[in-house]
Amino acid sequence: LFSVALLKVCAILSGGGYAEKVAVPAGQVLPVPSGVSLSDAASLPEVACTVWSTVFTMSRLCPGETLLIHGGSSGIGTFAIQIAKFKGAKVFVTAGDERKLAFCNDLGADLCINYKTEDFVVRVKEETEGKGVDVILDCVGAAYLQRNLDCLNVDGRLFIIGSISGFVAELNIAAMFAKRLSIQAAALRTRSAEEKASIVKEVEKNVWPAIMSGKVKPVVPQRFPLGEAVEAHRLMESGNHIGKILLIA
C-alpha cells in the first residue's frame, strides 16, 4: 500500500506558461505559502525572485536606505514596495495616475510621484534634502538613464530590469565618478537553471516568511480564463492595470 502526499507548489517557469501542465526543474519550485490560494500563488515566484535578486542580493538595499521604484503599481512594483518596507527601507514610487499612486500609498509607499505632472528628480531631491535615493529599480530604460543617476545618493545603485523606452541613451558619466554610482541590468529569464535555483532558495528563506505572516500579499486584481488571453493582453498593453494579471486554466 502507498500513501501519497500532494504538495501544492508554484514555480519559475523556463517558458511555456500558457499551458495546463508544465515541467519545471526541481530547483525552481516553491511551496505555496500558507494562507495564499493556489491561483494567487502563481503570481508570486517571478516577482519575488526578480525583486529579491535585484534589489536585495545585487543592489544590497539595507534597512534605513531609500528605494525608488519606477512603475510602482506594476506587478514588480507592488511586490517591491511591500518587501522593501518589510525589510525596513523607505520607499518612493512613480506612476502615471492618481488611482495607481493611491494604491501604492495604501501598500506603504512613503512618497508617490506622478511622473506625468511632476519631475521625479526634483521631488526626490526635495524629499531627501538634496542627497538622493540609495537604490533605484527601473523598468523604463534609456529615457530615464541620466535622470536616474541625477537622483542617486553617494554610492547609489541603479538596477535596470526593463527597457520600455528603448535601449540606447547618451550618458554623462561625471555623476558616476563624483558619487561612486553603479549601474546593473539583468533579466530573470536569461539566468541558468543553477542561478534560478539559488535565487529560489534565497526567496524561500527570506521572502516566504513575510508572505506567510501576511506582511506581504499577492496583488492580483485582474483574472481571466485562459480562453480570454487576448483580452488580458489588451488590458496589459493599455497600461490601466494594477499588480499582476492572472490567466486561469
C-alpha positions, 0 to 999 in steps of 0.5 A: 500500500502507498500513501501519497502526499500532494504538495501544492507548489508554484514555480519559475517557469523556463517558458511555456506558461500558457499551458495546463501542465508544465515541467519545471526543474526541481530547483525552481519550485516553491511551496505555496505559502500558507494562507495564499490560494493556489491561483494567487500563488502563481503570481508570486515566484517571478516577482519575488525572485526578480525583486529579491535578486535585484534589489536585495542580493545585487543592489544590497538595499539595507534597512534605513536606505531609500528605494525608488521604484519606477512603475510602482503599481506594476506587478514588480512594483507592488511586490517591491514596495511591500518587501522593501518596507518589510525589510525596513527601507523607505520607499518612493514610487512613480506612476502615471495616475492618481488611482495607481499612486493611491494604491501604492500609498495604501501598500506603504509607499512613503512618497508617490510621484506622478511622473506625468505632472511632476519631475521625479528628480526634483521631488526626490531631491526635495524629499531627501534634502538634496542627497538622493535615493540609495537604490533605484529599480527601473523598468523604463530604460534609456529615457530615464538613464541620466535622470536616474543617476541625477537622483542617486545618493553617494554610492547609489545603485541603479538596477535596470530590469526593463527597457520600455523606452528603448535601449540606447541613451547618451550618458554623462558619466561625471555623476558616476565618478563624483558619487561612486554610482553603479549601474546593473541590468539583468533579466530573470529569464536569461539566468541558468537553471543553477542561478534560478535555483539559488535565487529560489532558495534565497526567496524561500528563506527570506521572502516566504516568511513575510508572505506567510505572516501576511506582511506581504500579499499577492496583488492580483486584481485582474483574472481571466480564463485562459480562453480570454488571453487576448483580452488580458493582453489588451488590458496589459498593453493599455497600461490601466492595470494594477499588480499582476494579471492572472490567466486561469486554466 
